[in-house]
Amino acid sequence: MPTYRFHEVKHQASKNLPCPACGKKLRRQRTFSQTLNPFNKNADDQVKTELEIVRELVVEAADWEKEPELHPRCRAEATS
Ligand SMILES: [Zn+2]
């Protein structure tokens, strides 16, 4: 039986939002991904298509993009 390498669908996102603690811009980059495989199914129990996966990744990334983050140092100061 051959081994399959499942195709990984990726979406790269970035954000540049002010840190809520110090007000300076914080740049972040993140790659969202899902594999296209026979076990990755949607709510209708159908194998997700590449387009469906891309749409999900875009929604996920959009939520992440509008969520401000603290600099690691600002976070440490906020919790101390
Ligand atoms: Zn900060």
PDB file of the backbone (N, CA, C, O) and the ligand in Angstrom, with CONECT records:
HET     ZN  A 101       1
ATOM      1  N   MET A   1       0.850  -1.208   0.000  1.00  0.00           N
ATOM      2  CA  MET A   1       0.000   0.000   0.000  1.00  0.00           C
ATOM      3  C   MET A   1       0.877   1.246   0.000  1.00  0.00           C
ATOM      4  O   MET A   1       1.776   1.392   0.828  1.00  0.00           O
ATOM      5  N   PRO A   2       0.604   2.124  -0.925  1.00  0.00           N
ATOM      6  CA  PRO A   2       1.463   3.324  -0.997  1.00  0.00           C
ATOM      7  C   PRO A   2       1.214   4.252   0.184  1.00  0.00           C
ATOM      8  O   PRO A   2       0.132   4.250   0.770  1.00  0.00           O
ATOM      9  N   THR A   3       2.192   5.017   0.514  1.00  0.00           N
ATOM     10  CA  THR A   3       1.996   6.014   1.563  1.00  0.00           C
ATOM     11  C   THR A   3       1.647   7.345   0.907  1.00  0.00           C
ATOM     12  O   THR A   3       2.284   7.773  -0.056  1.00  0.00           O
ATOM     13  N   TYR A   4       0.646   7.969   1.442  1.00  0.00           N
ATOM     14  CA  TYR A   4       0.210   9.247   0.891  1.00  0.00           C
ATOM     15  C   TYR A   4       0.733  10.368   1.770  1.00  0.00           C
ATOM     16  O   TYR A   4       0.727  10.277   2.998  1.00  0.00           O
ATOM     17  N   ARG A   5       1.169  11.389   1.136  1.00  0.00           N
ATOM     18  CA  ARG A   5       1.489  12.591   1.880  1.00  0.00           C
ATOM     19  C   ARG A   5       0.314  13.524   1.680  1.00  0.00           C
ATOM     20  O   ARG A   5       0.073  14.011   0.575  1.00  0.00           O
ATOM     21  N   PHE A   6      -0.404  13.764   2.739  1.00  0.00           N
ATOM     22  CA  PHE A   6      -1.583  14.612   2.612  1.00  0.00           C
ATOM     23  C   PHE A   6      -1.185  16.051   2.340  1.00  0.00           C
ATOM     24  O   PHE A   6      -0.246  16.585   2.929  1.00  0.00           O
ATOM     25  N   HIS A   7      -1.908  16.642   1.456  1.00  0.00           N
ATOM     26  CA  HIS A   7      -1.650  18.018   1.067  1.00  0.00           C
ATOM     27  C   HIS A   7      -2.053  18.962   2.204  1.00  0.00           C
ATOM     28  O   HIS A   7      -3.162  18.884   2.733  1.00  0.00           O
ATOM     29  N   GLU A   8      -1.140  19.843   2.559  1.00  0.00           N
ATOM     30  CA  GLU A   8      -1.428  20.790   3.629  1.00  0.00           C
ATOM     31  C   GLU A   8      -1.847  22.134   3.025  1.00  0.00           C
ATOM     32  O   GLU A   8      -1.129  22.730   2.222  1.00  0.00           O
ATOM     33  N   VAL A   9      -3.024  22.587   3.437  1.00  0.00           N
ATOM     34  CA  VAL A   9      -3.526  23.870   2.952  1.00  0.00           C
ATOM     35  C   VAL A   9      -3.133  24.928   3.975  1.00  0.00           C
ATOM     36  O   VAL A   9      -3.427  24.802   5.164  1.00  0.00           O
ATOM     37  N   LYS A  10      -2.465  25.969   3.496  1.00  0.00           N
ATOM     38  CA  LYS A  10      -1.959  27.000   4.416  1.00  0.00           C
ATOM     39  C   LYS A  10      -2.489  28.379   4.092  1.00  0.00           C
ATOM     40  O   LYS A  10      -2.777  28.714   2.943  1.00  0.00           O
ATOM     41  N   HIS A  11      -2.604  29.159   5.138  1.00  0.00           N
ATOM     42  CA  HIS A  11      -2.996  30.558   4.958  1.00  0.00           C
ATOM     43  C   HIS A  11      -2.139  31.382   5.914  1.00  0.00           C
ATOM     44  O   HIS A  11      -2.187  31.189   7.129  1.00  0.00           O
ATOM     45  N   GLN A  12      -1.362  32.292   5.358  1.00  0.00           N
ATOM     46  CA  GLN A  12      -0.510  33.095   6.221  1.00  0.00           C
ATOM     47  C   GLN A  12      -1.193  34.406   6.582  1.00  0.00           C
ATOM     48  O   GLN A  12      -1.706  35.117   5.718  1.00  0.00           O
ATOM     49  N   ALA A  13      -1.189  34.711   7.874  1.00  0.00           N
ATOM     50  CA  ALA A  13      -1.832  35.931   8.349  1.00  0.00           C
ATOM     51  C   ALA A  13      -0.823  36.773   9.111  1.00  0.00           C
ATOM     52  O   ALA A  13       0.142  36.249   9.668  1.00  0.00           O
ATOM     53  N   SER A  14      -1.050  38.082   9.134  1.00  0.00           N
ATOM     54  CA  SER A  14      -0.197  38.952   9.936  1.00  0.00           C
ATOM     55  C   SER A  14      -1.047  40.065  10.508  1.00  0.00           C
ATOM     56  O   SER A  14      -2.079  40.429   9.944  1.00  0.00           O
ATOM     57  N   LYS A  15      -0.609  40.598  11.625  1.00  0.00           N
ATOM     58  CA  LYS A  15      -1.332  41.713  12.219  1.00  0.00           C
ATOM     59  C   LYS A  15      -0.325  42.710  12.763  1.00  0.00           C
ATOM     60  O   LYS A  15       0.818  42.362  13.058  1.00  0.00           O
ATOM     61  N   ASN A  16      -0.765  43.952  12.893  1.00  0.00           N
ATOM     62  CA  ASN A  16       0.092  45.021  13.367  1.00  0.00           C
ATOM     63  C   ASN A  16      -0.800  45.921  14.212  1.00  0.00           C
ATOM     64  O   ASN A  16      -1.275  46.955  13.741  1.00  0.00           O
ATOM     65  N   LEU A  17      -1.025  45.522  15.464  1.00  0.00           N
ATOM     66  CA  LEU A  17      -1.963  46.233  16.335  1.00  0.00           C
ATOM     67  C   LEU A  17      -1.228  46.827  17.527  1.00  0.00           C
ATOM     68  O   LEU A  17      -0.188  46.308  17.933  1.00  0.00           O
ATOM     69  N   PRO A  18      -1.761  47.925  18.102  1.00  0.00           N
ATOM     70  CA  PRO A  18      -1.115  48.472  19.290  1.00  0.00           C
ATOM     71  C   PRO A  18      -1.277  47.544  20.494  1.00  0.00           C
ATOM     72  O   PRO A  18      -2.346  46.977  20.721  1.00  0.00           O
ATOM     73  N   CYS A  19      -0.208  47.403  21.249  1.00  0.00           N
ATOM     74  CA  CYS A  19      -0.231  46.612  22.482  1.00  0.00           C
ATOM     75  C   CYS A  19      -1.110  47.343  23.500  1.00  0.00           C
ATOM     76  O   CYS A  19      -0.908  48.536  23.729  1.00  0.00           O
ATOM     77  N   PRO A  20      -2.075  46.661  24.113  1.00  0.00           N
ATOM     78  CA  PRO A  20      -2.994  47.342  25.044  1.00  0.00           C
ATOM     79  C   PRO A  20      -2.274  47.925  26.270  1.00  0.00           C
ATOM     80  O   PRO A  20      -2.795  48.843  26.904  1.00  0.00           O
ATOM     81  N   ALA A  21      -1.098  47.411  26.608  1.00  0.00           N
ATOM     82  CA  ALA A  21      -0.383  47.895  27.794  1.00  0.00           C
ATOM     83  C   ALA A  21       0.438  49.150  27.508  1.00  0.00           C
ATOM     84  O   ALA A  21       0.331  50.126  28.250  1.00  0.00           O
ATOM     85  N   CYS A  22       1.249  49.152  26.462  1.00  0.00           N
ATOM     86  CA  CYS A  22       2.152  50.281  26.230  1.00  0.00           C
ATOM     87  C   CYS A  22       1.750  51.121  25.020  1.00  0.00           C
ATOM     88  O   CYS A  22       2.279  52.216  24.832  1.00  0.00           O
ATOM     89  N   GLY A  23       0.835  50.635  24.208  1.00  0.00           N
ATOM     90  CA  GLY A  23       0.363  51.402  23.064  1.00  0.00           C
ATOM     91  C   GLY A  23       1.247  51.337  21.829  1.00  0.00           C
ATOM     92  O   GLY A  23       0.884  51.868  20.779  1.00  0.00           O
ATOM     93  N   LYS A  24       2.409  50.688  21.944  1.00  0.00           N
ATOM     94  CA  LYS A  24       3.285  50.544  20.763  1.00  0.00           C
ATOM     95  C   LYS A  24       2.794  49.396  19.899  1.00  0.00           C
ATOM     96  O   LYS A  24       2.251  48.406  20.389  1.00  0.00           O
ATOM     97  N   LYS A  25       3.002  49.560  18.594  1.00  0.00           N
ATOM     98  CA  LYS A  25       2.540  48.537  17.664  1.00  0.00           C
ATOM     99  C   LYS A  25       3.283  47.222  17.866  1.00  0.00           C
ATOM    100  O   LYS A  25       4.491  47.189  18.100  1.00  0.00           O
ATOM    101  N   LEU A  26       2.532  46.167  17.768  1.00  0.00           N
ATOM    102  CA  LEU A  26       3.088  44.824  17.907  1.00  0.00           C
ATOM    103  C   LEU A  26       2.784  44.064  16.623  1.00  0.00           C
ATOM    104  O   LEU A  26       1.630  43.940  16.213  1.00  0.00           O
ATOM    105  N   ARG A  27       3.838  43.561  16.001  1.00  0.00           N
ATOM    106  CA  ARG A  27       3.671  42.833  14.749  1.00  0.00           C
ATOM    107  C   ARG A  27       3.743  41.332  15.003  1.00  0.00           C
ATOM    108  O   ARG A  27       4.637  40.843  15.694  1.00  0.00           O
ATOM    109  N   ARG A  28       2.811  40.634  14.447  1.00  0.00           N
ATOM    110  CA  ARG A  28       2.786  39.177  14.609  1.00  0.00           C
ATOM    111  C   ARG A  28       2.451  38.531  13.272  1.00  0.00           C
ATOM    112  O   ARG A  28       1.693  39.070  12.465  1.00  0.00           O
ATOM    113  N   GLN A  29       3.036  37.366  13.068  1.00  0.00           N
ATOM    114  CA  GLN A  29       2.752  36.622  11.850  1.00  0.00           C
ATOM    115  C   GLN A  29       2.446  35.179  12.247  1.00  0.00           C
ATOM    116  O   GLN A  29       3.097  34.614  13.125  1.00  0.00           O
ATOM    117  N   ARG A  30       1.477  34.612  11.609  1.00  0.00           N
ATOM    118  CA  ARG A  30       1.108  33.244  11.954  1.00  0.00           C
ATOM    119  C   ARG A  30       0.575  32.523  10.722  1.00  0.00           C
ATOM    120  O   ARG A  30      -0.101  33.119   9.884  1.00  0.00           O
ATOM    121  N   THR A  31       0.881  31.261  10.627  1.00  0.00           N
ATOM    122  CA  THR A  31       0.375  30.464   9.510  1.00  0.00           C
ATOM    123  C   THR A  31      -0.690  29.510  10.022  1.00  0.00           C
ATOM    124  O   THR A  31      -0.453  28.710  10.927  1.00  0.00           O
ATOM    125  N   PHE A  32      -1.844  29.610   9.437  1.00  0.00           N
ATOM    126  CA  PHE A  32      -2.940  28.704   9.771  1.00  0.00           C
ATOM    127  C   PHE A  32      -2.936  27.597   8.733  1.00  0.00           C
ATOM    128  O   PHE A  32      -2.766  27.860   7.543  1.00  0.00           O
ATOM    129  N   SER A  33      -3.123  26.356   9.175  1.00  0.00           N
ATOM    130  CA  SER A  33      -3.109  25.257   8.213  1.00  0.00           C
ATOM    131  C   SER A  33      -4.037  24.121   8.611  1.00  0.00           C
ATOM    132  O   SER A  33      -4.365  23.930   9.782  1.00  0.00           O
ATOM    133  N   GLN A  34      -4.439  23.389   7.613  1.00  0.00           N
ATOM    134  CA  GLN A  34      -5.238  22.164   7.804  1.00  0.00           C
ATOM    135  C   GLN A  34      -4.819  21.216   6.709  1.00  0.00           C
ATOM    136  O   GLN A  34      -4.455  21.648   5.615  1.00  0.00           O
ATOM    137  N   THR A  35      -4.865  19.922   6.992  1.00  0.00           N
ATOM    138  CA  THR A  35      -4.534  18.985   5.915  1.00  0.00           C
ATOM    139  C   THR A  35      -5.784  18.530   5.184  1.00  0.00           C
ATOM    140  O   THR A  35      -6.854  18.336   5.762  1.00  0.00           O
ATOM    141  N   LEU A  36      -5.596  18.374   3.915  1.00  0.00           N
ATOM    142  CA  LEU A  36      -6.652  17.880   3.048  1.00  0.00           C
ATOM    143  C   LEU A  36      -6.522  16.359   3.078  1.00  0.00           C
ATOM    144  O   LEU A  36      -5.619  15.804   2.453  1.00  0.00           O
ATOM    145  N   ASN A  37      -7.410  15.685   3.793  1.00  0.00           N
ATOM    146  CA  ASN A  37      -7.313  14.221   3.889  1.00  0.00           C
ATOM    147  C   ASN A  37      -8.706  13.620   4.090  1.00  0.00           C
ATOM    148  O   ASN A  37      -9.655  14.333   4.417  1.00  0.00           O
ATOM    149  N   PRO A  38      -8.819  12.302   3.892  1.00  0.00           N
ATOM    150  CA  PRO A  38     -10.160  11.672   3.935  1.00  0.00           C
ATOM    151  C   PRO A  38     -10.858  11.740   5.293  1.00  0.00           C
ATOM    152  O   PRO A  38     -12.060  11.497   5.394  1.00  0.00           O
ATOM    153  N   PHE A  39     -10.086  12.075   6.344  1.00  0.00           N
ATOM    154  CA  PHE A  39     -10.680  12.128   7.689  1.00  0.00           C
ATOM    155  C   PHE A  39     -11.074  13.539   8.102  1.00  0.00           C
ATOM    156  O   PHE A  39     -11.726  13.741   9.126  1.00  0.00           O
ATOM    157  N   ASN A  40     -10.670  14.506   7.294  1.00  0.00           N
ATOM    158  CA  ASN A  40     -10.989  15.901   7.608  1.00  0.00           C
ATOM    159  C   ASN A  40     -12.313  16.237   6.923  1.00  0.00           C
ATOM    160  O   ASN A  40     -12.354  16.638   5.760  1.00  0.00           O
ATOM    161  N   LYS A  41     -13.386  16.060   7.682  1.00  0.00           N
ATOM    162  CA  LYS A  41     -14.733  16.209   7.112  1.00  0.00           C
ATOM    163  C   LYS A  41     -15.458  17.425   7.654  1.00  0.00           C
ATOM    164  O   LYS A  41     -15.139  17.933   8.729  1.00  0.00           O
ATOM    165  N   ASN A  42     -16.432  17.880   6.896  1.00  0.00           N
ATOM    166  CA  ASN A  42     -17.239  19.021   7.326  1.00  0.00           C
ATOM    167  C   ASN A  42     -18.464  18.539   8.105  1.00  0.00           C
ATOM    168  O   ASN A  42     -18.628  17.343   8.343  1.00  0.00           O
ATOM    169  N   ALA A  43     -19.316  19.480   8.497  1.00  0.00           N
ATOM    170  CA  ALA A  43     -20.493  19.155   9.309  1.00  0.00           C
ATOM    171  C   ALA A  43     -21.445  18.184   8.598  1.00  0.00           C
ATOM    172  O   ALA A  43     -22.212  17.478   9.253  1.00  0.00           O
ATOM    173  N   ASP A  44     -21.399  18.146   7.276  1.00  0.00           N
ATOM    174  CA  ASP A  44     -22.255  17.234   6.503  1.00  0.00           C
ATOM    175  C   ASP A  44     -21.610  15.871   6.272  1.00  0.00           C
ATOM    176  O   ASP A  44     -22.116  15.061   5.496  1.00  0.00           O
ATOM    177  N   ASP A  45     -20.471  15.618   6.963  1.00  0.00           N
ATOM    178  CA  ASP A  45     -19.749  14.365   6.853  1.00  0.00           C
ATOM    179  C   ASP A  45     -19.157  14.132   5.456  1.00  0.00           C
ATOM    180  O   ASP A  45     -18.960  12.993   5.031  1.00  0.00           O
ATOM    181  N   GLN A  46     -18.881  15.227   4.763  1.00  0.00           N
ATOM    182  CA  GLN A  46     -18.229  15.133   3.467  1.00  0.00           C
ATOM    183  C   GLN A  46     -16.767  15.549   3.659  1.00  0.00           C
ATOM    184  O   GLN A  46     -16.458  16.415   4.478  1.00  0.00           O
ATOM    185  N   VAL A  47     -15.882  14.919   2.895  1.00  0.00           N
ATOM    186  CA  VAL A  47     -14.478  15.314   2.975  1.00  0.00           C
ATOM    187  C   VAL A  47     -14.363  16.769   2.509  1.00  0.00           C
ATOM    188  O   VAL A  47     -14.864  17.143   1.449  1.00  0.00           O
ATOM    189  N   LYS A  48     -13.693  17.570   3.327  1.00  0.00           N
ATOM    190  CA  LYS A  48     -13.570  18.992   2.990  1.00  0.00           C
ATOM    191  C   LYS A  48     -12.756  19.195   1.714  1.00  0.00           C
ATOM    192  O   LYS A  48     -11.749  18.525   1.488  1.00  0.00           O
ATOM    193  N   THR A  49     -13.205  20.112   0.906  1.00  0.00           N
ATOM    194  CA  THR A  49     -12.457  20.462  -0.298  1.00  0.00           C
ATOM    195  C   THR A  49     -11.417  21.516   0.076  1.00  0.00           C
ATOM    196  O   THR A  49     -11.479  22.120   1.147  1.00  0.00           O
ATOM    197  N   GLU A  50     -10.480  21.718  -0.810  1.00  0.00           N
ATOM    198  CA  GLU A  50      -9.449  22.720  -0.561  1.00  0.00           C
ATOM    199  C   GLU A  50     -10.086  24.093  -0.362  1.00  0.00           C
ATOM    200  O   GLU A  50      -9.655  24.860   0.499  1.00  0.00           O
ATOM    201  N   LEU A  51     -11.093  24.398  -1.143  1.00  0.00           N
ATOM    202  CA  LEU A  51     -11.767  25.695  -1.037  1.00  0.00           C
ATOM    203  C   LEU A  51     -12.446  25.870   0.331  1.00  0.00           C
ATOM    204  O   LEU A  51     -12.391  26.945   0.929  1.00  0.00           O
ATOM    205  N   GLU A  52     -13.071  24.820   0.801  1.00  0.00           N
ATOM    206  CA  GLU A  52     -13.713  24.870   2.130  1.00  0.00           C
ATOM    207  C   GLU A  52     -12.678  25.126   3.220  1.00  0.00           C
ATOM    208  O   GLU A  52     -12.895  25.928   4.129  1.00  0.00           O
ATOM    209  N   ILE A  53     -11.559  24.432   3.112  1.00  0.00           N
ATOM    210  CA  ILE A  53     -10.497  24.603   4.101  1.00  0.00           C
ATOM    211  C   ILE A  53      -9.975  26.035   4.066  1.00  0.00           C
ATOM    212  O   ILE A  53      -9.800  26.661   5.112  1.00  0.00           O
ATOM    213  N   VAL A  54      -9.731  26.549   2.874  1.00  0.00           N
ATOM    214  CA  VAL A  54      -9.233  27.922   2.751  1.00  0.00           C
ATOM    215  C   VAL A  54     -10.216  28.894   3.409  1.00  0.00           C
ATOM    216  O   VAL A  54      -9.801  29.797   4.135  1.00  0.00           O
ATOM    217  N   ARG A  55     -11.493  28.714   3.162  1.00  0.00           N
ATOM    218  CA  ARG A  55     -12.506  29.590   3.762  1.00  0.00           C
ATOM    219  C   ARG A  55     -12.445  29.536   5.288  1.00  0.00           C
ATOM    220  O   ARG A  55     -12.511  30.571   5.950  1.00  0.00           O
ATOM    221  N   GLU A  56     -12.318  28.326   5.847  1.00  0.00           N
ATOM    222  CA  GLU A  56     -12.213  28.182   7.305  1.00  0.00           C
ATOM    223  C   GLU A  56     -10.974  28.865   7.858  1.00  0.00           C
ATOM    224  O   GLU A  56     -11.021  29.528   8.894  1.00  0.00           O
ATOM    225  N   LEU A  57      -9.864  28.691   7.147  1.00  0.00           N
ATOM    226  CA  LEU A  57      -8.610  29.294   7.605  1.00  0.00           C
ATOM    227  C   LEU A  57      -8.699  30.812   7.578  1.00  0.00           C
ATOM    228  O   LEU A  57      -8.177  31.483   8.469  1.00  0.00           O
ATOM    229  N   VAL A  58      -9.354  31.352   6.567  1.00  0.00           N
ATOM    230  CA  VAL A  58      -9.502  32.802   6.446  1.00  0.00           C
ATOM    231  C   VAL A  58     -10.342  33.352   7.609  1.00  0.00           C
ATOM    232  O   VAL A  58     -10.025  34.405   8.162  1.00  0.00           O
ATOM    233  N   VAL A  59     -11.404  32.639   7.973  1.00  0.00           N
ATOM    234  CA  VAL A  59     -12.264  33.054   9.091  1.00  0.00           C
ATOM    235  C   VAL A  59     -11.476  33.015  10.404  1.00  0.00           C
ATOM    236  O   VAL A  59     -11.534  33.942  11.212  1.00  0.00           O
ATOM    237  N   GLU A  60     -10.743  31.921  10.591  1.00  0.00           N
ATOM    238  CA  GLU A  60      -9.920  31.747  11.787  1.00  0.00           C
ATOM    239  C   GLU A  60      -8.872  32.858  11.881  1.00  0.00           C
ATOM    240  O   GLU A  60      -8.657  33.442  12.943  1.00  0.00           O
ATOM    241  N   ALA A  61      -8.232  33.132  10.754  1.00  0.00           N
ATOM    242  CA  ALA A  61      -7.189  34.160  10.712  1.00  0.00           C
ATOM    243  C   ALA A  61      -7.769  35.543  10.970  1.00  0.00           C
ATOM    244  O   ALA A  61      -7.138  36.366  11.632  1.00  0.00           O
ATOM    245  N   ALA A  62      -8.965  35.805  10.452  1.00  0.00           N
ATOM    246  CA  ALA A  62      -9.592  37.119  10.627  1.00  0.00           C
ATOM    247  C   ALA A  62      -9.869  37.393  12.098  1.00  0.00           C
ATOM    248  O   ALA A  62      -9.692  38.520  12.561  1.00  0.00           O
ATOM    249  N   ASP A  63     -10.306  36.367  12.842  1.00  0.00           N
ATOM    250  CA  ASP A  63     -10.537  36.516  14.280  1.00  0.00           C
ATOM    251  C   ASP A  63      -9.228  36.832  15.002  1.00  0.00           C
ATOM    252  O   ASP A  63      -9.155  37.718  15.854  1.00  0.00           O
ATOM    253  N   TRP A  64      -8.218  36.085  14.632  1.00  0.00           N
ATOM    254  CA  TRP A  64      -6.895  36.274  15.251  1.00  0.00           C
ATOM    255  C   TRP A  64      -6.341  37.662  14.931  1.00  0.00           C
ATOM    256  O   TRP A  64      -5.748  38.313  15.792  1.00  0.00           O
ATOM    257  N   GLU A  65      -6.537  38.109  13.688  1.00  0.00           N
ATOM    258  CA  GLU A  65      -5.991  39.400  13.237  1.00  0.00           C
ATOM    259  C   GLU A  65      -6.552  40.598  13.996  1.00  0.00           C
ATOM    260  O   GLU A  65      -5.866  41.609  14.144  1.00  0.00           O
ATOM    261  N   LYS A  66      -7.787  40.500  14.477  1.00  0.00           N
ATOM    262  CA  LYS A  66      -8.348  41.667  15.160  1.00  0.00           C
ATOM    263  C   LYS A  66      -8.199  41.598  16.679  1.00  0.00           C
ATOM    264  O   LYS A  66      -8.668  42.483  17.394  1.00  0.00           O
ATOM    265  N   GLU A  67      -7.554  40.560  17.159  1.00  0.00           N
ATOM    266  CA  GLU A  67      -7.363  40.376  18.592  1.00  0.00           C
ATOM    267  C   GLU A  67      -6.011  40.969  19.009  1.00  0.00           C
ATOM    268  O   GLU A  67      -4.970  40.447  18.611  1.00  0.00           O
ATOM    269  N   PRO A  68      -6.005  42.064  19.813  1.00  0.00           N
ATOM    270  CA  PRO A  68      -4.722  42.660  20.184  1.00  0.00           C
ATOM    271  C   PRO A  68      -3.939  41.757  21.142  1.00  0.00           C
ATOM    272  O   PRO A  68      -4.519  40.987  21.908  1.00  0.00           O
ATOM    273  N   GLU A  69      -2.619  41.869  21.079  1.00  0.00           N
ATOM    274  CA  GLU A  69      -1.782  41.065  21.967  1.00  0.00           C
ATOM    275  C   GLU A  69      -0.806  41.953  22.711  1.00  0.00           C
ATOM    276  O   GLU A  69      -0.433  43.023  22.229  1.00  0.00           O
ATOM    277  N   LEU A  70      -0.397  41.508  23.879  1.00  0.00           N
ATOM    278  CA  LEU A  70       0.596  42.231  24.668  1.00  0.00           C
ATOM    279  C   LEU A  70       1.998  41.776  24.274  1.00  0.00           C
ATOM    280  O   LEU A  70       2.200  40.625  23.885  1.00  0.00           O
ATOM    281  N   HIS A  71       2.979  42.701  24.378  1.00  0.00           N
ATOM    282  CA  HIS A  71       4.370  42.279  24.234  1.00  0.00           C
ATOM    283  C   HIS A  71       4.664  41.310  25.391  1.00  0.00           C
ATOM    284  O   HIS A  71       4.082  41.452  26.466  1.00  0.00           O
ATOM    285  N   PRO A  72       5.551  40.336  25.188  1.00  0.00           N
ATOM    286  CA  PRO A  72       5.840  39.402  26.289  1.00  0.00           C
ATOM    287  C   PRO A  72       6.254  40.146  27.566  1.00  0.00           C
ATOM    288  O   PRO A  72       5.887  39.745  28.670  1.00  0.00           O
ATOM    289  N   ARG A  73       7.033  41.246  27.402  1.00  0.00           N
ATOM    290  CA  ARG A  73       7.482  41.996  28.571  1.00  0.00           C
ATOM    291  C   ARG A  73       6.305  42.727  29.237  1.00  0.00           C
ATOM    292  O   ARG A  73       6.211  42.760  30.464  1.00  0.00           O
ATOM    293  N   CYS A  74       5.418  43.306  28.437  1.00  0.00           N
ATOM    294  CA  CYS A  74       4.254  44.007  28.978  1.00  0.00           C
ATOM    295  C   CYS A  74       3.337  43.022  29.719  1.00  0.00           C
ATOM    296  O   CYS A  74       2.739  43.359  30.740  1.00  0.00           O
ATOM    297  N   ARG A  75       3.243  41.821  29.191  1.00  0.00           N
ATOM    298  CA  ARG A  75       2.412  40.804  29.824  1.00  0.00           C
ATOM    299  C   ARG A  75       2.993  40.440  31.194  1.00  0.00           C
ATOM    300  O   ARG A  75       2.259  40.295  32.171  1.00  0.00           O
ATOM    301  N   ALA A  76       4.325  40.293  31.251  1.00  0.00           N
ATOM    302  CA  ALA A  76       5.002  39.957  32.504  1.00  0.00           C
ATOM    303  C   ALA A  76       4.766  41.061  33.527  1.00  0.00           C
ATOM    304  O   ALA A  76       4.533  40.782  34.704  1.00  0.00           O
ATOM    305  N   GLU A  77       4.827  42.334  33.074  1.00  0.00           N
ATOM    306  CA  GLU A  77       4.635  43.459  33.989  1.00  0.00           C
ATOM    307  C   GLU A  77       3.176  43.528  34.463  1.00  0.00           C
ATOM    308  O   GLU A  77       2.898  43.873  35.612  1.00  0.00           O
ATOM    309  N   ALA A  78       2.267  43.198  33.567  1.00  0.00           N
ATOM    310  CA  ALA A  78       0.837  43.269  33.904  1.00  0.00           C
ATOM    311  C   ALA A  78       0.440  42.228  34.944  1.00  0.00           C
ATOM    312  O   ALA A  78      -0.471  42.452  35.740  1.00  0.00           O
ATOM    313  N   THR A  79       1.127  41.090  34.932  1.00  0.00           N
ATOM    314  CA  THR A  79       0.746  40.013  35.843  1.00  0.00           C
ATOM    315  C   THR A  79       1.569  40.011  37.131  1.00  0.00           C
ATOM    316  O   THR A  79       1.280  39.240  38.046  1.00  0.00           O
ATOM    317  N   SER A  80       2.595  40.870  37.212  1.00  0.00           N
ATOM    318  CA  SER A  80       3.422  40.871  38.429  1.00  0.00           C
ATOM    319  C   SER A  80       2.846  41.802  39.498  1.00  0.00           C
ATOM    320  O   SER A  80       3.416  41.923  40.583  1.00  0.00           O
TER     321      SER A  80
HETATM  322 ZN    ZN A 101       3.649  46.542  25.003  1.00  0.00          ZN2+
END
